[in-house]
Amino acid sequence: MFRKELKVLDCTIRDGGLMNKWQFDKKLVKDVYQACVAAGVDYMEIGYISSEDQFSRDEFGPWKFCAEKDVREVVGENKTNTKLSVMADIGRIKYEDIRPKKESVIDMFRVACYDYQIDKAIDMAHHVMDKGYEATINLMAVSTVAERKLDEVLKDVSKSRVKIFYLVDSFGSMYSEDIQHLMNKYQKALPGVTIGFHGHNNLQLAFANTIECIIQGANMLDATMLGIGRGAGNCTLELLLSFLKNPKYKLRPVLSAIETHLRPLQKQIDWGYFMPYVVGGTMNEHPRAALKWMDSERKDEYVAFFDQVLESRQVLE
Amino acid sequence: MFRKELKVLDCTIRDGGLMNKWQFDKKLVKDVYQACVAAGVDYMEIGYISSEDQFSRDEFGPWKFCAEKDVREVVGENKTNTKLSVMADIGRIKYEDIRPKKESVIDMFRVACYDYQIDKAIDMAHHVMDKGYEATINLMAVSTVAERKLDEVLKDVSKSRVKIFYLVDSFGSMYSEDIQHLMNKYQKALPGVTIGFHGHNNLQLAFANTIECIIQGANMLDATMLGIGRGAGNCTLELLLSFLKNPKYKLRPVLSAIETHLRPLQKQIDWGYFMPYVVGGTMNEHPRAALKWMDSERKDEYVAFFDQVLESRQVLE
């Protein structure tokens, strides 16, 4: 698939960091950055941006904060074709802690929000746009949002100045028919807005859903090296670049970073295809229960986890 | 997706055995069989059927041969709703070694062939049908068959008595557009014939492609527990059963077999998502080079493998 508008965003460090509290060593981050540049990746998301009084530096690594100094230590002045992005959670970064674009190597803020936070997300997106950055809104957990509420969210976004809006499969629970339905809905509600996609891989569909989004018209695509990311992980960058036919994309630098860093890391951290994540995805559940299970002594007890999820649902009914 | 004609075939033992020469212990095979029965799986493929003079029993386990005695030791008289199948490779089983259906618990033969063997495959299918079995033809490696030759194959099959024909993604190299094209072609050429699908997971698309085949009209679907199979493995049974909405299918027995047998086995055998298989899939290569690489000391050297594949192609050009 070649379409010149298509942009690829690598979020290896940002989403991968959810599995190790962003405790990556600087060599790894630097090599991932250089691999992105060499591979022709359009954006690299280097972490979350958070105010320093919100989280402890003892607990979290530098990519939870993305202080300008730390980012520059990796990317220098970033005189490359790969732009840099950070993700901002509502309430975790104070406006006064965001410097004007001209003082930063960061190019784009991605504002992650739930449906009930959309007004705050639009406000933050406008704020960073006014400071000179590109901005996206990434609406999380849409697989649990009622259609009427989603329509309201989309209406609010359509009235904003935000020009990039993300379809996010937070729970890794979407099939191709869900993608088709939502892509259609997003595009109808948001003419002139670029639609992005960020998928999770609980059902081994993150890459397939990314392809389906491309077919349906999405032009901004998230991926991570070896799929590292929360729980089951994400669409893998290596598969996505292989699929896209734009000659600027190169597979080899990504394979090199995987060989040197991601594959060794995968032997220590359990992201990927594990039954608790499958059960969560197929039941459209937040991954927190599966993550907790995978972090316990019982991580290989799949039937017990399945029974627990079923039971928690029956209590609700 | 609910469609009453849809049948699921588990080939955990048959395809999985390609990774360990069918050296499964009997307890594992018995538990997989019982899980298939409890999960409502329509067919279980218990192995390859081969004549005893073709392979050594010292090297290969019982599921390379599927002697009636060994099969019965696992399934008894198989008074269940799960039918049993075996796969036959052209030239590996002598007709005189195939007993009449009334003397066997096996219900179906699946004849695997390359395009240039189609006449032999049809002959064998007719032979086993005449002996009382159901029969399928599984045309392998179609991603490398020229369109004109494929048309000839389909014409031959259309003139035969064979009623089940498989689309097989042997190299795990197909995208949804390939599936759509081939499903359309197969169905047009073979009216009244059930189309099956067997996918490999090199590009993490085996499950997605299976769904696409269902949408396009395929009614016989292969899968294996935890995706065990040659190289990158297959569509996973647990994902497929979760997707299908037929109430007869149950996930829990499959999770149980995975917990007890497949997950422990996965710690010893490297099937699944590994870069050499990805490189092979994306380049539409037979998995033999990747399998050999994964079996060597260099299995974690991804860039070197990538370079080797590229080089072998340039020599060809």
Interface residues (C-beta under 8 A of the other chain):
Chain A: Y175 S176 N201 L203 Q204 L205 A206 F207 A208 N209 I211 E212 I215 G227 T236 E238 L239 S242 F243 L251 R252 L255 S256 I258 E259 R263 G272 Y273 M275 V278 V279 T282 D300 E301 Y302 V303 F306 D307
Chain B: Y175 S176 N201 L203 Q204 L205 A206 F207 A208 N209 I211 E212 I215 G227 T236 E238 L239 S242 F243 L251 R252 L255 S256 I258 E259 R263 G272 Y273 M275 V278 V279 T282 D300 E301 Y302 V303 F306 D307
